[in-house]
Amino acid sequence: MTRVHLLSAIIVSTILFPWIAIAPNLPELRPEWFLLLAGLALLRVRHLAVSNTVVLLGVVVMVSYMLSIAFAAFLLDDSVVPRDFTELLKPVLYSFLFIFMASGNYRWDEFLKIMRVLIVSLVIASIITIVQFFSPDSIAPLFLLYRPDPDELENYRAFRSWGTMHNPNDMGFVAALAFGVILFMMKYRLFPKPLNWLFLATGFIAVFATGSRTGMVVMAAILCYFILFEMKKNLKSILILAIVVVLTIWIFNSFFVSHDLFANTVARILSLAAIGEDKGGWVARVNAAKHAMDLVMQSPIVGHGPSKDQFMGMSNVDNEFVLILFRFGLIGLVFTMIFIWAMASRMKKPATSIHRTMKNLSFALLGVGALFAYTAGIYGQFRIMFLLIIIWTLPVYLMYIVDTRVLTSTKKISTKPILNQDIS
């Protein structure tokens, strides 16, 4: 088994496999964690990968978290439970995934294989999401594997879908991620053109099936970034874009607005134009986060430690910046943000077209990730972070690409070596 096979298995597991429940009071586990550990144990690990700045920052983040836990236990006299220490898994596992990927060099054909696995897995998850929206009873046992709550399946009927994630907001980001990856990779023709457009439409529809307004905004932001930095500014491209936009608006106004099945989804979409009047959504989250800042200021430097009752009592605080600030203080928040930035910004000088595309995609996902963290969460979601780390890291270690003259051809493959990107 090669690194590419294991990485492909990690991607499939991350997107499509549910959590593994151990016991009511113990944290759940992810199958891809065991695949990752197997890969680190069985395959060569490079010293340069282990000593990388990203890994060193991961250690700093973990130490800052341990400081917060100790401070909460001994100085604030807060109880510490075993679940608190699962916070330490995040920098450890994210660093392990980076080491695993940075220990390999990926040829163009291997890069294509990994990206195809990623796109197909994202499309399958999007299809499951769409099926849940239109016919939740048809495969209800499958949906309950990911969110074992029959009442929620009924409450979300024709309203919101969680697909293969634990909640609709996470699936909204994953569906937007599917849309973004397919959009940026279309010119490299990983799949036949009709299939590419079908996949793109599937991701687009899945975002709305989740009912995640932040997911909708994220998808729009990815599209705008693509138009500004990646799309060719010629008459054909602009015309196609205009036709797609006009057709989408016409279908929405002519069919979806008046259809009873889409009433709740349409209401959520239209609420984006009146955020200030949204009493039960973003405004409530912002207000709850403001109230939580009073608790933050009681220990602003090292925080209160993870998962404390006084914070969990605050309703609807989904702002991840405030959450990390409360748990680990200013030190933890700053080092966490630097850690993420280091992973997402490794490509300094793109050498080829594919590297430029992947750099644009990486920065687009970094930006929308920061936006999504404001109302939902990125860093704390293992599955989302695993996908982002793979997309951020893979092109940095892409060693062979097809000749730029045939880069978009599916009929002829020609490769040439290029220097590895930054591995220091």
Number of C-alpha atoms within 10 A of each C-alpha: 8 10 20 17 14 18 22 19 18 25 24 18 19 24 24 19 17 21 19 13 12 10 8 7 9 11 14 13 13 16 15 22 18 12 16 21 14 12 23 18 11 12 15 12 17 14 12 13 21 19 13 17 16 24 23 14 20 24 18 17 26 21 15 23 30 20 19 24 25 18 19 23 16 11 9 14 11 16 13 17 12 9 12 17 16 13 18 17 12 19 23 16 17 22 24 21 24 23 24 24 26 22 21 19 19 23 18 21 14 17 20 16 15 20 21 17 17 24 25 15 20 28 25 18 25 33 20 21 32 24 18 28 26 16 13 21 15 11 12 13 13 17 25 18 16 19 19 13 11 12 8 13 22 12 10 18 17 22 22 27 33 30 33 28 26 19 16 22 24 25 29 35 28 27 33 33 27 27 27 26 23 27 21 19 19 17 17 16 16 19 17 10 13 9 12 19 14 12 23 23 15 22 32 21 17 34 33 26 28 31 27 26 23 24 28 22 20 27 24 15 19 25 19 14 19 19 15 11 14 16 17 12 11 8 9 10 13 14 11 10 14 12 12 12 11 11 12 12 11 12 11 14 12 11 10 15 17 12 11 11 15 18 14 17 22 20 12 17 16 13 15 16 10 9 12 11 12 14 10 9 16 20 14 15 20 17 12 17 22 14 13 21 15 12 15 24 13 11 21 18 17 25 30 31 29 24 17 17 10 10 17 13 10 12 12 18 23 19 19 21 21 21 26 24 24 31 26 31 24 21 19 26 25 15 19 24 14 16 23 20 14 15 24 21 15 18 20 11 11 16 13 13 13 21 18 18 18 22 23 18 25 23 17 20 25 19 15 23 20 18 19 24 19 21 22 24 22 21 22 15 13 17 21 21 19 22 17 21 19 21 21 24 22 19 25 24 21 22 19 20 24 20 15 14 8 14 18 16 15 12 6 10 14 14 16 12 13 12 10 15 18 12 14 11
